[in-house]
Amino acid sequence: MIIQCINVQKYYGAELVLSDVTFEIKSGEKVGLIGRNGSGKTTLIRLLSGSETPDHGSIAIRKDTTFGVLAQIPDYANRMTVYDVLQSAFEPLLAVHAQMRQLEAEMSALSSSGMNSSNMDRLLQQYGSLQEAFEHNGGFEMEASIERVTQGLGISASTYKQAFSSLSGGEKTKIGLAVILLQQPDVLLLDEPTNHLDMAAVHWLEEFLRAFKGTVAVISHDRYFLDRVAGKIIEIEDGEAFTYPCSYSEYKKEKERRLLQQFADYQEQQKKIKKMQEAIKQLIEWGNRSNPPNAGFHRRAASMQKALDRMIKLKKPVLERKRIDLQLTQSDRSGKDVIVLREAGKSIGERTLYRGINHTLRYGENAALIGGNGAGKTTLMKCILGKESVQEGEILLGSRVETGYLAQGSAPKDDPCTVLEYFRNELGMEAGEARNQLARFLFYGSDVFKKVHSLSGGEWTRLRLAMLMYRKPNLLLLDEPTNHLDIDSREALEDALEDYAGSVLVISHDRYFINKIADQIWELAGGKMFITEGSYEDYQAELKKRQLAALGQPTQGEMPRQSKPSGQNGEPTQAYEFNSARNSARPKLPVSEAASNGKVRNKAGQTMGQEHGNAASSAANPATLRKMEQEISSMEERIAQIAKAMLDPGIGSNAEKLSVLLEERNQVQRNLDPLIDKYISLLEK
């Protein structure tokens, strides 16, 4: 046990935030802290880190435990650069390094003055001790560690010399996360660490935390992230903590089971209480009817009442909590083609964001636009809206398209309006109706009189979703809509988008959300856009095959052609989407054709397997034999490269890397063997 909370209470003024929190965290555990916005999760992190103290109860921390705490917006001195902040993770080592430099100067002065050797021996001994400590604690690996973590989180080396104070809130959070990962403390306390990370950085963080030998307590609403990282879930609900020793997916099943059991126990107890109350009433009546009154009945009634008073009453469990009542409708449907991209290109200065994009989003389709931070996703969405213009090609909206745009960003800091005033001003609505609409988005009572500039990220998103629902657009353009929303609100948004009849284009890094609502993935990477029909899981499978193809490796059971981006070199492209469930492949239409039909089908009317069969029928063709020889040679060369890599001492001592290479070699060999057999059979004909 490294952390133990017992009956912890915490007030903010007269508001009771945490009423009775009890749990324990063992050394090495990875714990996900979940709960609705405002339930007290961040308060609990502050209590665990020692920055605040509980008003009641106790928190026990193992002696000499070190903490790394990620604040939502880290703060450092104004004069510090980004690299200074990153180096601050190694303050003890930097102090040792400074002492070593000082001793070096002293030894140099002694050597030049020719003074006695006893002082020199003493200084050498001190220097040797410091150098040993410096080396033992990774002093010579500081720069390499900084580079490894910053690359993993997507922090560019070009920002190292920037003033930390000049960065945006998201960039500061990312740097702060890098600092505490570099510190390697005993316990990591992370508050929404994935909020400002792209998918590649989130994946890197997941792997880092899984391999981290210390303890992790992380607040997150990212369900994929929780499933990948957390082995225990602690839910903060109604001021109490409920522990589930399982992953997030299992937690959902276990919570439902517990709630049903609690409700059954509650109903059983209520029946018992009702019977006891009726018995007490009956005994008192019988005692009063007697003449003179019978004291025995009264004593029995009093005894039963005492037993009833001592009974620990079960709270009635809430089977379904209120969440935002989001129902998205459209006032009128749009035409068949909703968004048309024709050779679209955009640059900022000398940097090309994207070029040669050709695609059409059709009515009723839901697309997720993904890519790394800075890839140009928000810029593309603004170009679609007409807020910015493309420099090449054109972007058109179809007929009768009415857009609803949810921008990324916090509430306006200079807006003096209350929530009610802002809502009424935007929609021209009467006060009574406006309050009813806002109540559907969890703005109750005095909440509607909050100033807009003081709203949290989640409240600001809920307010804008309320306005979006009332406007009834037929094309939704959503930029990171799940940021700052708790899990209940995310699920409500997912349900609403699934039922929505119009078209949707959404930018998001929430993989669970994308997988739930998207039927096509648009990936911006390297100035190009790759289109994958299907969910996020389909995109992952396609991406893996694309990466294997780029390495010259075959995918299992097939020799695929590498998929190409939309509109490469201005020509229609032919890319293949693989269906692992049927172990088959079907080609996508050229993007220009997909735009007109909106479906993915085989233009030639045949599958890859049929193409392969056609190649087999021309067995005597020398070109076919030469192609097979090249494939065999390429595979044999790859097997030789893997074998050489496996002999490397650095890899040989790493079981995980060795396992990956071994699996890759076996996969290549499995594809090579039938190819050789076929080559020999063709030669024998």
N, C-alpha and C positions, 0 to 999 in steps of 0.2 A: 504494500500500500504506500503510495507516494502522496496522495491527496485524500482527505476525508472531510466532508461537510456534515455537520450534525445540527438539525433544527435551525438552520440559518434564516434570519429575518433581516430585511432591509427596507427602510422607509426613505422616501424623498419628500421632505416636508410632511404633509399629512397623508400622502399616498403610499400605501403598502405595496411595494413592487415584488418582493419575495417574502412569502409568509411562512413556509416550512420546507426548506430545501435540505434534503439528506441524501447523500450518495458517497461513493468512494471510487477512486481511480487507482488502478494498480500500475506499478512501474512497467513501462513499455507498451501500455495500452494506447490504442488510437480511438478517441472518443469523438462522436459527432454531437454537438449541442444544437438542438432544434427547438422551434417554437414560433408562435406568431410574432409579428413585429410588435414591439412594446411589451413583450412577456417578461423581459428581464435578463435576456441572455448576455448582453454586453455588460450589464451590472454585475452578473456572476463572474465574468472574466476579470473585471476590475477587483472584485473581492478575492479571487484566487491569486491574482498577481500581487496583492498587498497594497494596491494604490488606494483602496477604500477598505473600511472595516465594517463587519456586520453589526447591526443594532442588537441582535440577540443570536444565541447559538455560537457555535465554534467552528473554525476551519483549522485542521491539523495538516501541516506540511512536513514531509521528511526533512531532517536536518541537512543543511548545506545544499539543498536543492536550488539549482539555478533556473531562471525563467527567461524565455524569449517571448515578448508580447508584441503582437502586431496591432497597433492602433489603426482606426479607420482612416485617419489622416495623420501620419507621423510628422513630428516637428523637430527641426534642428536649427542651430545658429545660422543667422542670415549669411555670414561670410563663408560658410562651408560649401564646397563644390560637391557634385555628385560622388566623385571618387573619394573625397574626404569622408563623406558619410559612409560609403562602403568600407573604407579602411577602419572606421570607428568600431567595426565588429571585432577588430583585433587589438583593441586598446592595451590589454596587458602585454601582448607580444611587442607592440610598438614601444612600450615603456622599457621593456627588456632590451630592445634593439637600440634605444637611445642611450641606455647605460653602457652597452657594448661600445658604441661610438665614443662615449666619454672616456672609457678605459683605454681605448685605442689611442686617443689623443694624449692621455697621461703617459702611456708607455712610450709613445713617440718622443715626448718631451724628456723623459728619463733617459732614453737611449741616446739622445743627442747631447745631454748634459754629462753623461758618463757617471752618474751617481751610483750608489751601492746596489748590488744585485738583490739584496733581501727585499727591497721595495718592489723591484721588478718581478720577483717570484710571487709575491703576494698579489700583485695586479694580474699576473698571468693565471694564477689559481682562480681569482674572481672571474676573470674573463672566460676561462674554461667552463666554470659552473654555469655562467650565463649563456654561453653558446650551446651547451648541452640542453639547457632548459628551452632555449629558443628553437633548437632543432627538434626536440622531442614533442613540442606543442605545435609543430607545423609552421614555424616561422618562415622557412624557406619556400613554403608552398602558398603563401598568402596571395600572391598575384595570380597564380594558377587557379586557386579556389574562387577568387573574385571573378575571373574570366569564365569559369565553369558555371557558376550560379547566374551571372548576368546573361550569358548566352542562353541558358535554359529558360529564363524568364523573359527573354526578348528585350533586354536592356542594351541599347546600342552603345558601343565604345565612344561614339561621337558625342555622347551626352556627358562624358566624364568631367569635362571642364566647365560645364554649365553650373550656375549657382543653383543650389537645391531649392532655394526659396522661389525661384522663377518657374518651377515645374507646376503642372496641373495637379489636382488632387489625386487623380488616378495614377499619374507617374510617381508621385510621392509615396503612395501606398505600395507600388511595385518595388521601389528602392528600399522602403522600410522592410518589406518582406525579404528582400535579398539580404539585408543586414542581419536579421534574426536567424536566417538559415545558415549564414556564415558563422554565427556565434556558436552553433552546435550546443545549445543549452540542454539541461536535463528534461525540461518541459517546454513545449511550444504551445502558446495560447494564441490562436489565430481567429480574428474576427472578419468574416467574409473575405478570405484571401483570394478568391477567384473572380471577384467583381470586375477587375480591370485587366484581366489576363485574356489573351486569345486562346484558341483551342490547343495550339502546340505548347504554350506555356502552362496551361492547366494540366495537360498530359504529363509534362516534365515534373510539375509539382507533385502530382499523384505518385509518380515513381519515386521521387525524392522522399516523400513522407512514408511510403510503404517500406523503403529501405532504412529509414531513420530508426536508430536503436533506442532513442528516448521515448518519452510520453508525449502524446499530441491531444490537445482538446481544441476542436475547431468548430466555430459557428459557421454554418453554411446552409443555403437553400438550394444548392446544386445537387440534385439527387444522384446523378451519375458519379459525381465527385465523392459524395458520402458513401455510395456503394463500393467504390474503389478503395477508399482510404479507411473508413471507420469500421471497427469490429464491435463497437458498443455504441448505442444511442441513448442519450439522456435528453428527455423532452421536458421543457419548462412550460407548465400549463397551470393556470390559476394560482400562480405563486409557489407551486410545488414542483418537485423533480421526480420524474418517473424513469426508471432505468430499464433498458432492454438490451440484454447481452447478445446482440446480433447485428447484422447489416441493416441498412435502411429498408431494403425490399422486404426482409423478414420482419422488421419492426412493424410495417404496415399491417401485415397479417396478424402478428402477435397482439398489436393494439386493438384490432377489431375483436379478436378472441377475448381479450381481457374486458373490454367494454361490455360485451354481451354477457360475460360471466358476472361482472359487477352489477349489471342491470337486473339479472336474475336474482342475485343475492339481495339487492335492494328491495325488489318486489317481495321476496320471501320475508325479509325483516319487517316490511310495512304490514304484511298480513299478520305477523306475530304481534306487532305493536297494536294493531287494531283490535285483535282478540283480547289482549291484556287490558286495553282501555275499556272495552265493553264489559269484561269481567269485573274490573274495578267499579265501574258504574253500577253494575248489577248488585255487587256486594254491598255498596253504600245504600242502595234502595232497599235491599232486604233488611239491613240493619235498622234503617229508619222506620220501616213498616212495623217492626216489633213494638210491643207495648209492655214494658218499657223498652227503649232502643237496645238492640243487641250489640254490645261492645265487641264481641268476637268477630262479627262480620266486618266492623270498622277496622279492627287490628289486621285482619287478613287483607283488606283493601289497602291499608297503609303500607303493609309489607310488600304487596305487589307493586304499589306505586314507587317504592324505593328501588325495587329491582328494575323497573322501567326507567327510572332516572339514571341508574348506574349503567344502563345499557349503552354501549358505544354506537351512536347512530351513524349509519352509512350515508354518505352523500349520494344524492341521485346523480348518476353519471350522465354526461351530456353526449348523446349518441351522435348528434350532428350539429356542429357549431355553425354559427352564421358566417357566411363569406360573401364576397361581392356578388351582386346579382347582375351579372353582365350578360345581356342578350343582344347580340349583334344582328341587325337587320339592314336591308337596303331599301331605299325609297323607290328605286327603279333599276332594272338590270342593265348592264353595259352591253356593248356589241361583242362579237365573237373574239376579236383580237383586243386585248386590254393594254399591254405594253409591247411595243415593237422596237427592237434594237437593230439598227442596220449599220454595220461597220463602225460602231460607236467607239470613239477614242477620246481620252482626256489626259492631259499632262499638267503638272504643276512645276513651273520653271523647266529645268532640264530633266526632271523625273517623270517618266511615263507611268501613269496609274494603270491604264488599260488601253487596249487598241484592238480594232477589228472584231468587235463583239457583234454577233448576229444571233438573235433569238427572239421568240415571241411568247409572252405569257398570255394564255387564253382564259376566257371567262370560267370561273369556278376552280381554277388551279391555285394551289398554295405553294409558293417557292420560298426557300430559305437561302439567304445570301450570306455566305461565310468567307472567311479568309483571315489572315494575320492582321494585327493592329497596323494601320497605315497602308493597307492594301488598296484602299479607295472605296470601301463599301458605302460609307455615308455619303461620299461625294457622288457616287453613282446614283444613290437614291435621290439626292438633291437635283441631279440632272434629270431624272425621270419626272420629278415634280416641277421642273422648269425654274428652280431657284438658282441653278447654275447651268451653264451651257457646255456642250461637248465641242471639242475642237476639230473632231473628225467624225464623219458619218452623221447619223441623226437618231434621235429617240422620240418616238411618237406615242401619244395616248390614243386609244381607240375611241369610237363614237360613244356618246352618253356616259363616259367615265366620270365618276364623281369620287375624288380622292379624300381619304381620311388619313392624316399624317400624325404619327406619334414620334416626336423627336427625342433624341437622347439628351440628357442634361437635367440639372437641378432646377428648383423653382426660382423665378426671377427675384433677385435680392432687393430690387428697388420698387417692388409693387406694394403699395400700401393697402390694397383691398383685402377684405376677408374672403374666406372660401365661398360664402354665400354670394357676396357681391361679385366676385370674379365669375362665378358660374352664371349668374343672372345676366351680367354684362355681355358675356360671350354668346349666350343663347337667347336673350330677350325673353325671359321666363318670369312668371309671377312668383313671389316669395314662397307661398305655400307649396306650389308644385315643385319649385326648386329644392325645397327642404325634403320633400318626399323622394325626389330623384337622388339627392345626395345620401339619404339614409340607405338606399340600396347599395351604396358603395362605402358603407360603414362610417359615414360622417353623421354621428348622432349628437343631439343636444347642443352643448356648447362648442362641439368640434367645428360647426359651421361658421363660428365667429373667430376661428384662428386666422391669423394673418398669413397670406399666401407665401410671403418670403420666409416664414418660420416653419413651413411644412418639411417633413422628412422626405427622403427620396421615394419611399413607398406611398406616402400620402399624396405626393404630387402626381405620381403615376396613376393612382386611383382616381384623382380628380380629372385628369385628362382622358382617362378611359370613359368616365361618366359623360363627358362632353362628346366624345367620339361616338358613343352609342346613340346619343340623342340626334346627331346629325345624319345618321343612316347612309354612309357612303357605300359604293359598290366596289371600291378598290381600297384596301387597307395597306398603308406603307408604315411599318412599325420598326423603329430603330432601337434595339435592345429593350424590348418592352418588359422583360422579366427582371431587369436590374432593380434591386431594392424591394421587389415583391416577395412576400413570404410564400411558403409552399402552398397553402390553401388558396391564395390569390392566383398563383401560377396555374393551379389546377382549374380554377374557375375560368381563367383566360383560355386555357387549352380547350375546355369543353365548349366555350362560346365560339372559338375559331373552327372547331370541328363541325359545328352546326351552321356556320355562316355560309350563305349561298354564293356570296361574291368572291372576288379574287384577293389573294393576300401575297404580299412580298414582305418578308421579315428579316431583319438583321439580328442575329443572336449567336451567343456562344454557349447557350444552355442546350446541351446535347439531348437531354430528356425531352425538353420542349420541342426541339426541332424534329426529333424522331416521332413525336406524337402528332404534329400538325402538318408537316411538309410532305408533299408528294413529288417534289423535285428539289435538288440541291444545286445552287449556283455557287461555284467556288472561284473567287478571284485569287490568282496566284501568278507571280512572274509577269504581270501585265496582260494576262489572258484570262478568259473565263471558261471553266470546265462545267458542263451540265451533266448531272447524273439524275436519271429518272428513278424515283423511289424515295425511301426514308433515309434517315441518317445512317442506319445500319447498312443499307444498300450502298450508300456513299463510302462508308468505311471499307466494305468489301472491294468496291471498285478502286479505291485509292491504293489499297494493298496490292492489288493486281497491277496497277499502273506503276507502282514503285518497283515491283519485282521485274516487270517488263523493262523498266529503265536500267536495271542492273543486268539485263540479258538473261534473266531466269524465266523458265516456263512456269505457269500456274498449274495447279494440280489437275491432271486429266486433260489439259488443253495446251496448245502452243499459241497463246493469244497474240493478237496485234496490239501494240500500245495505243491506248486511246489518246485522241488529240483534243486540243482546246477548241472552243467555239470560234469559227471564222479565222483560223490560222492562215496567214498570208493572203487573206481576202478570199480564200477558196472554201467551198463547202467541205466539211470534214466527215469522215466515216469512223465512228468510234464504237467500241463493243462494250456492252453491259453484260456482266456475267451473273447467272442465277445459280448460286451454289446449291440450292435445294434440289434442283433438277440436274446438276452437273452439266449444264449446257450453257450456250452463249447465244445472245441475239444482238444483232447490230443495231445501233441507233441510226435514225435517219440523218442525213446531212442536216445541219442546223437550219438552213433555209427551208428545207422541206418540213422539218419538225414544226417550224413556225406556222405553216399553213394547215397542218393536220392535227398538231397538238398531241399526237400519240407517237410512241416509239414502236416501229415495226421494221421488218426486213425489207428494204427497198427491192432487192433482187428476188424476194420470195423464197429464200433458202437460209438455213442456219449454217453456222461455221462447220458443223459436222458434215453437212452436205458438200460444202466447199472442199473439205478435206477428202471426201469421197471422190469428188471430181478429179482432184490431184492424183489420187491413187489409180484412177482409171488410165491415166497417162503414164503408166509405170516405166515405159521404155524411153521416156523423154529425158535426154541428157541434162537439160536444165533442172529438172526435178531432182535428179541424182546429185547434181552439184549443190543444190540448195540444202539437201539433206546432209551432205558431207560437211557443209559449213556449220549447220546446226549441231551436228555431232562433235565437230572440232571445238565449237564454242562451249558446249557443255563439258567436254573433257578438260578444257582449259580452266573452266570455273571450278571443277572438282579439284584440280591440282592447286589452284589458288587457295581454296578452303583448307586443303591438307597442309599447305605451307603455313597458313595462318594458325592452325591448331597446334603447330609445333612451337609457336612463339611463347616464351616463358610467361610473358605478361597475360596472355589469354589462357594458357594452360593452367594457371593458378586461379582463374575466375570461372567458377562452375557455370554461372549463368550465361556468359559469353560463349563458353565451350558448348553448352547445350544448344544455343541458337545456331552455331556453325554446324554442329552435327546434324541437326534437323534439316538445315538448308542443303547439306551435302546429300543426305538421304533422299530429299525431294528431287534434287537434280538427277540423282542416280535412277530414281523411279521413272523419270521421264526419258532418260537416256536409253535404258534397256529396250523398251518396245520400239524406239526409233531405230536402233541398230538392227533389231530383228527384221523390221520392215525393209531397211536398206539392203540387207543380205537377201531377203526374198525377192526384191526387185532385180538384184544382180543375177539371180539364178534363173530368171525368166528369159 
